[in-house]
Amino acid sequence: MIAGNEDPEMPGLFTGVPPRRAARGREQDRLVLNLSFENSATLPPELQREFLEKLTVLFYNTPGTVTFALKAIVSQLNDRLLARNLRAREGATAIGIFQALVLHGETVIIAQSGPAHAYILGQNSVEHYYEADDTGPGLGASRVAAVRFYRADLHPGDRVLLCAYPPAYWSTASLEGSARVGVGDLRNLLTGQASKELRFLLLQAARGKGELLVLSLHTVETPVSRPLASEATGSTAAPVVGTPNSSQTQTSAGVFLSGEPLAPDESQVSTTIADSGDRVVGLFAGLLASRKKPDSLPEPETPIPAANAAPQNAMPEQEDVADFETFTAGAGSQSVEPTVEPWSPDRGEPDFSLYPEAATADSQDVAAGHKSARRPLRTRTALAKGLRGWRALKQKVGAVFSVILARIVPGQADKLPSIPQGVLIFIAVAVPLIIVAVATTVYIQNGRGEQHEVFMAQAREAVAQAQAQTDPVLQRVNYAAALDWVKKAEEYGITDESKSFKSQIASAIDAMDGISRFDLHPALSSDFDRGVRITQIWSSQTEDIYLLDGANGRVLRMVYTRPGYELDPQFTCGPGMVGSLIVGPLVDFVLAPSGNPFDAVAMGVDASGNLLYCSLNTGKTTATTLPPPDAGWGKIQAVAYQSNVLSILDTGGNAVWRFEGFGLDFSNKPRLFFDNIVPNLSGAIDLAIYLDDLFVLNQDGHMILCTYSNVEVTPTRCTDPYPYRVGTAGQTPQEMVSLDAQFTQIQATQPPEPSLYFLDTSGRAVYQFSMSLNFVRRLQPITNGDNPLPDSAPTALTVTAGRNLVMAYDNRVFIAAMPAP
């Protein structure tokens, strides 16, 4: 609707069904794309359609999971819009609000970018999919494309409602029960109060063969259920909600998936099932059996039933019609097979009317008698011809092979070896088949090789265009296209050239995206027990590695043996009785400075505030209780240590406590890190300290930076949120509160290269930032190397003093040399 008036056109809508050669995993997926824009600067409908057609092709050519394919098309659309916006004049940038819906079996998967809304209108509930706090800026605004995924089960009768900017009166309460009303009533509910432009998409699930038919909502009539058999006997049924009156019947502007309109025949007249009766089945039968109305048959007269009369040809209720090839006429008539002409593409559009040819019972009986009399004679004649042909073939084959053997076998022709005719016949049949198989194989291999070379030529051309580009965004788009061409070429054969070329293209894309790859290998000869889950790692100056087993609340030690590692079975640091103190499972731990009075190498804290000093000498391991804050401990989340200060993150108490003490003596009461203004720490999951700066990582990915001050006149300052500064491929760095990543851990390294390292579990990568949160690079492990990685996400990381990167995957520990910048 525009300014309160209905507009049947809806640019930006595109649907797709699987092609004949869809990628693995895409064979049964049905795709619906909905693209709109957040301001007046939009794209021409022709350009939108071109974009969406290419995205559909990309989706069905992308193997793997549905979400992986959806991420591919979102990233591609974001790159195209961003490239266009960078060239556009000021005020003409088009920011896309994008929704993609995939019907995957009985499951619907929705991807949304930008402030888009989706509603699942079920029979008994309404689900509203929208993230108010993390919608993202839309597509075409930044290099990183933010996308959110939702999954729901879809049942027959359920409806899906997609809208970029829904009106305020749409809510789960107002839409409750909307799946049980007619389409006309639902249309009035959705658009009744709209006074400005309202653009939405409504889908209804029904049992069928996976077809998608696009109709304009303002012309659709609500189907009426077929009358039950009980209605013919006079029983009363409940009225159907949303049944239109006969005076309200309108024409329907239906379109196929190609966008072409239906033929202007009776199929474009909106008719309810109750009015059409059994001719609904005839509609499908006419489509499959004929594309042209027979000229010899007269136009039948269709009687109009009375309003309260029972239908003469009532059909039983059933979910699926198994066979549309035949058509059952009304009650009292006999089943006849319609005489139709076969359809060909030049015969025009189909005629959906069905005209069964009239035939009497007597003529049918006579025809059946003639057929039954002729069938035995025809069968005997065919068998006799086949037997004579078989004997003739045996004689010809024997004669031919006798001549051949007389020429190639030494000796006289009348003394040739006797070969059974069965063997001769087998040779006669097998040799041509072998020749045909070899020729077919050579032909296919040559064809596959030519197709491979065609795609490789496209890839070389795309790389040449990328190297000639000066715009980094367009350069990356060309490199991505080249990589797609190489992948298509490898579908017809993998060669050394294709592997080398794909590696070069991937390296160029990584360089533009700020990605450095490294090859992980196991740090130990055998993994830890399955009950172990590593959640924190620290490395000492001697390259020994200490690991927190979060599942059991203990610290493990790996000894550096140059060049590998061995587990230290004698090291004990965990819960239990230590002196007169009972220490619980450790929440977190830090390394202790060397030369301390406790001879400790690590310090761990449990949930009650007990501090455990772990020594390599088991007899020297001691424990003490930290003085609690005045209000007691809330929930101890993490600890950090630097320059005689032990810092504890207490999310339950919304505080960071500083224990200042020399010689690891923390017997004094703690001091609050903050002054008058305390940030919200309820969602904090980890912290890191570098000099006077405190970095707090929150569960939603945003950062808090606080700078501690010992001067009374200068209070401690906090910035919440503290933005990330990300810029790749020659772009100007942009400030972002959160990234398209799931950060679960943060660690700070000391000079000579102080940095902040973040563990991204969703991308299975490590992000490196400067102390000012300027993006440095993304460290990505090689997944197809000699050492396959686990399918699970990483759980901990650390960077050693020797510039090695250590990552844990639950009970497995891997190590790699840090790649050069």
Secondary structure, 3 states (H helix, E strand, C coil): CECCECCCCCCCEEEECCCCCCCCCCCCEEEEEEEEECCCCCCCHHHHHHHHHHHHHHHHCCCCCHHHHHHHHHHHHHHHHHHHHHHCCCCCCCCEEEEEEEEECCEEEEEEECCCEEEEECCCCEEEECCCCCCCCCECCCCCCCCEEEEEECCCCCEEEEECCCCCCCCCCCCCCHHHCCHHHHHHHHHCCCCCCCCEEEEECCCCCCCCCECCHHHCCCCCCCCCHHHHCCCCCCCCCCCCCHHHCCECCCECCCCCECCCCHHHECCCHHHHCCHHHHHHHHHHHCCCCCCCCCCCCCCCCCCCCCCCCCCCCCCCCCCCCCCCCCCCCCCCCCCCCCCCHHHCCCCCCCCCCCCCHHHHHHHHHHHHHHHHHHHHHHHHHHHHHHHHHHHHHHHHHHHHHHHHCCCCHHHCCCCCHHHHHHHHHHHHHHHHHHHHHHHHHHHHHHHHHHHHHHHHHHHHHHHHCCCHHHHHHHHHHHHHHHHHHHCCCCCHHHHHHHHHHHHHHHHHHCEEEECCEECCCCCCCCCCCEEEEEECCCCCEEEEECCCCEEEEEEECCCCEEECCCCCCCCEEECCEEECCEEEEEECCCCCCCCEEEEEEECCCEEEEEECCHHHCEEEECCCCCCCCCCEEEEEEECCEEEEEECCCCEEEEEECHHHCCCCCCEECCCCCCCCCCCEEEEEEECCEEEEEECCCCEEEEECCCCCCCCCEEEEEECEEECCCCCCCEEECCCCCCEEEEEECCCCCCCEEEEECCCCEEEEECCCCEEEEEEEECCCCCCCCCCCCCCEEEECCCCEEEEEECCEEEEEECCCC
